[in-house]
Amino acid sequence: MSAGSFSHYARYYDLLYRDKDYAAEARFVDGLLRAGGVAPGALLDVGCGTGAHAREFAALGWKVTGVDLAGDMIALARLKTAAAAEIEFATGAAAEFSLGRTFAAVVSLFHVMSYQAAPGEAERALANVRRHLATGGRFIFDFWHGPGVLADPPVVRVRRVSDERIRATRIAEPRHQPDQRRIDVAYDVFIEDVATGGIAQVREVHQLRYFFLPELEAALARAGFTLEATRADLSEQALHERAWYGLVVARAK
């Protein structure tokens, strides 16, 4: 997807997801890494957004670098991150960034891999992650799980959020592109300034690819990974046919 898709999204992103338990998610992933023998060291967060997961991983003892396609997101991440946290941030697409070093672990959460929806983009992103991961390191990412998506197709949803400054209403209209294993979600967002009553409208289309486990395992192998474990979302539950979200732990060969 293009950086322009997120140009306005960064304004209200944290408000939309303020109830998301980033700390619990980071602890869960940290536990998977430690259980796999990867001690806290250099960790790369691909698609870091405004840095919420990155800050939680830093608090758990990791030396974190975050990279994101959207400059607006990275600017907010830097503003929200205390200098003492010593988190580095960089701008770049998942399939294209180049940091010139390797990491003990790479994470990519909140379905960033499913945003690699253009033909061949996910495969290029996997190869790029492998170039940045030390041999024996782990790559942990979540994704839209094909069987779950097909069993329970997305529908039109409306979400309303507010704080002392704005009231936002977001309408999400999905369109299935089965030949490309993709869902195109059109977002119409209406943002009201509480003080002035002025209303701004934002329209975006997010393209998300869903994956089936056999194709993911094959793509990981081609990129230089071994599929080590799967979960249903960020939980201890085994990945099952009705799970909308999957989680993969892959080891760099």
C-alpha positions as CSV (number, residue, x, y, z in Angstrom):
1,M,0.0,0.0,0.0
2,S,1.1,3.6,-0.5
3,A,2.2,6.0,2.2
4,G,-0.6,8.3,1.2
5,S,-3.2,5.8,2.5
6,F,-2.0,6.6,6.1
7,S,-1.4,10.4,5.7
8,H,-4.6,11.3,7.6
9,Y,-4.9,8.0,9.4
10,A,-2.1,8.9,11.9
11,R,-4.2,11.7,13.3
12,Y,-6.8,9.5,14.9
13,Y,-5.0,6.1,14.9
14,D,-4.1,6.0,18.5
15,L,-7.7,7.1,19.5
16,L,-9.2,4.3,17.4
17,Y,-7.0,1.7,19.1
18,R,-6.6,3.1,22.6
19,D,-8.3,-0.1,24.0
20,K,-5.8,-2.4,22.4
21,D,-3.6,-4.1,25.0
22,Y,-0.2,-3.5,23.5
23,A,1.6,-4.4,26.7
24,A,-0.1,-7.8,26.9
25,E,0.7,-8.5,23.3
26,A,4.3,-7.6,23.7
27,R,4.6,-9.8,26.8
28,F,3.1,-12.7,24.9
29,V,5.5,-12.4,22.0
30,D,8.4,-11.8,24.4
31,G,7.5,-15.1,26.1
32,L,7.5,-16.9,22.7
33,L,11.0,-15.5,21.9
34,R,12.4,-16.4,25.3
35,A,10.9,-19.9,25.1
36,G,12.6,-20.3,21.8
37,G,16.0,-19.4,23.3
38,V,16.1,-15.9,22.0
39,A,17.3,-13.7,24.9
40,P,16.5,-9.9,24.8
41,G,18.8,-8.2,22.4
42,A,18.3,-6.2,19.2
43,L,14.7,-6.4,18.0
44,L,13.2,-5.0,14.8
45,D,9.6,-4.0,14.8
46,V,8.4,-3.9,11.1
47,G,5.3,-1.8,10.6
48,C,5.7,-0.2,14.0
49,G,3.1,2.5,13.5
50,T,3.2,5.1,16.3
51,G,5.5,2.9,18.3
52,A,3.2,1.4,20.9
53,H,4.5,-2.2,20.6
54,A,8.1,-0.9,20.3
55,R,7.9,1.0,23.6
56,E,6.5,-2.1,25.3
57,F,9.3,-4.3,24.0
58,A,11.9,-1.8,25.1
59,A,10.3,-1.9,28.6
60,L,10.9,-5.7,28.5
61,G,14.6,-5.2,27.9
62,W,14.9,-5.3,24.1
63,K,16.9,-2.8,22.2
64,V,14.3,-1.8,19.7
65,T,14.4,-0.4,16.2
66,G,11.0,0.4,14.6
67,V,10.4,0.9,10.9
68,D,7.2,2.0,9.2
69,L,6.1,3.0,5.7
70,A,4.3,6.1,6.8
71,G,6.4,9.1,7.8
72,D,3.4,10.6,9.7
73,M,3.4,7.5,11.9
74,I,7.1,7.6,12.5
75,A,6.9,11.3,13.4
76,L,4.3,10.5,16.1
77,A,6.3,7.5,17.3
78,R,9.2,9.8,18.0
79,L,7.1,12.4,19.7
80,K,5.5,9.7,22.0
81,T,8.8,8.0,22.8
82,A,10.9,9.3,25.7
83,A,14.5,9.8,24.9
84,A,15.5,7.5,27.7
85,A,13.8,4.6,25.9
86,E,16.6,4.6,23.3
87,I,14.3,3.3,20.5
88,E,15.4,4.1,17.0
89,F,12.8,4.7,14.3
90,A,13.2,4.7,10.5
91,T,10.9,5.1,7.5
92,G,10.6,2.4,4.9
93,A,8.3,-0.2,3.3
94,A,8.4,-3.7,4.7
95,A,9.7,-5.1,1.4
96,E,12.3,-2.4,0.8
97,F,13.8,-1.0,3.9
98,S,17.5,-1.5,4.4
99,L,19.1,-0.9,7.8
100,G,22.5,-2.5,7.1
101,R,22.5,-4.7,10.2
102,T,20.9,-7.8,11.6
103,F,18.7,-8.4,14.6
104,A,18.2,-11.2,17.1
105,A,14.4,-11.0,16.6
106,V,12.0,-9.4,14.2
107,V,8.3,-8.8,14.9
108,S,5.5,-7.5,12.7
109,L,2.2,-7.1,14.5
110,F,-1.3,-5.9,13.8
111,H,-1.5,-7.7,10.5
112,V,1.3,-5.8,8.8
113,M,2.1,-8.8,6.6
114,S,-1.5,-8.8,5.3
115,Y,-1.0,-5.3,4.1
116,Q,1.6,-6.6,1.7
117,A,-1.2,-7.2,-0.7
118,A,0.3,-6.4,-4.1
119,P,1.5,-9.4,-6.2
120,G,4.8,-10.7,-4.8
121,E,4.9,-8.0,-2.1
122,A,4.6,-10.4,0.8
123,E,7.3,-12.7,-0.6
124,R,9.6,-9.7,-1.0
125,A,8.9,-8.6,2.6
126,L,9.7,-12.1,3.9
127,A,13.0,-12.0,2.0
128,N,13.8,-8.6,3.3
129,V,13.1,-9.6,6.9
130,R,15.4,-12.6,6.5
131,R,18.2,-10.3,5.4
132,H,17.8,-8.4,8.6
133,L,17.6,-11.4,10.9
134,A,20.6,-13.3,12.4
135,T,20.7,-17.0,11.7
136,G,18.8,-18.8,14.4
137,G,16.8,-15.7,15.2
138,R,13.0,-15.6,15.2
139,F,10.4,-13.8,13.1
140,I,7.0,-13.5,14.7
141,F,4.1,-12.0,12.8
142,D,0.3,-12.1,12.7
143,F,-1.9,-12.2,9.6
144,W,-5.4,-12.6,8.3
145,H,-6.1,-16.4,8.2
146,G,-7.8,-17.5,5.0
147,P,-10.1,-20.3,6.4
148,G,-11.4,-18.0,9.1
149,V,-12.0,-15.1,6.7
150,L,-13.9,-17.3,4.2
151,A,-15.9,-18.9,7.0
152,D,-17.0,-15.6,8.5
153,P,-16.7,-12.9,5.7
154,P,-16.2,-9.3,6.8
155,V,-19.3,-7.1,6.8
156,V,-20.0,-3.3,7.0
157,R,-19.1,-2.0,10.4
158,V,-19.4,1.4,12.1
159,R,-17.2,2.5,14.9
160,R,-17.4,5.7,17.0
161,V,-14.6,7.0,19.2
162,S,-14.0,10.3,21.0
163,D,-11.8,12.3,23.4
164,E,-11.8,15.8,24.6
165,R,-10.7,17.1,21.2
166,I,-12.4,15.1,18.5
167,R,-15.3,12.8,17.8
168,A,-14.7,10.3,15.0
169,T,-17.1,8.0,13.2
170,R,-15.6,5.4,10.9
171,I,-17.6,3.3,8.4
172,A,-15.8,0.3,7.0
173,E,-17.1,-1.3,3.8
174,P,-15.3,-4.5,2.7
175,R,-15.1,-5.8,-0.9
176,H,-13.8,-9.3,-1.5
177,Q,-11.4,-9.9,-4.3
178,P,-11.2,-13.7,-4.2
179,D,-9.0,-14.1,-7.3
180,Q,-6.3,-12.2,-5.4
181,R,-7.1,-13.5,-1.9
182,R,-7.7,-10.0,-0.8
183,I,-10.2,-7.8,1.0
184,D,-10.4,-4.2,0.0
185,V,-11.8,-2.2,2.9
186,A,-13.1,1.3,2.1
187,Y,-13.0,3.6,5.2
188,D,-15.1,6.7,5.4
189,V,-14.1,8.6,8.5
190,F,-15.8,11.8,9.8
191,I,-13.8,13.7,12.3
192,E,-15.6,16.5,14.3
193,D,-13.6,19.1,16.1
194,V,-15.3,19.3,19.5
195,A,-14.3,23.0,20.0
196,T,-15.4,24.4,16.7
197,G,-18.0,21.8,15.4
198,G,-16.1,21.6,12.1
199,I,-16.2,18.2,10.4
200,A,-13.4,16.8,8.2
201,Q,-14.0,13.7,6.1
202,V,-11.3,11.2,5.2
203,R,-11.7,8.3,2.7
204,E,-9.2,5.6,2.5
205,V,-9.0,2.1,0.9
206,H,-6.9,-0.5,2.7
207,Q,-6.0,-3.7,0.8
208,L,-5.4,-6.7,3.0
209,R,-4.3,-10.2,1.8
210,Y,-5.4,-13.3,3.6
211,F,-3.1,-16.3,3.7
212,F,-3.5,-20.1,4.0
213,L,-0.9,-21.9,6.1
214,P,0.5,-24.1,3.4
215,E,1.3,-21.1,1.1
216,L,2.8,-19.3,4.1
217,E,5.0,-22.2,5.0
218,A,6.2,-22.5,1.4
219,A,6.9,-18.8,1.1
220,L,8.8,-18.8,4.4
221,A,10.9,-21.7,3.2
222,R,11.8,-19.9,0.0
223,A,12.8,-16.9,2.0
224,G,15.1,-18.9,4.3
225,F,12.9,-19.7,7.3
226,T,11.6,-22.7,9.0
227,L,8.0,-22.5,10.3
228,E,8.4,-23.3,13.9
229,A,4.9,-22.7,15.5
230,T,1.5,-21.2,14.9
231,R,-1.2,-19.8,17.1
232,A,-4.7,-18.5,16.8
233,D,-4.1,-14.7,17.1
234,L,-1.9,-13.7,20.0
235,S,-2.9,-16.6,22.3
236,E,-1.9,-20.0,23.4
237,Q,-4.8,-21.5,21.3
238,A,-3.9,-23.6,18.4
239,L,-4.6,-22.2,14.9
240,H,-7.9,-23.6,13.8
241,E,-10.2,-23.3,10.7
242,R,-12.4,-20.6,12.1
243,A,-9.6,-18.4,13.5
244,W,-9.7,-15.0,11.7
245,Y,-6.2,-14.2,12.7
246,G,-3.1,-16.4,12.8
247,L,0.3,-16.0,14.4
248,V,3.5,-17.5,13.0
249,V,6.9,-18.1,14.7
250,A,9.5,-18.7,12.1
251,R,13.2,-19.5,12.6
252,A,15.9,-18.1,10.3
253,K,17.8,-21.0,8.7
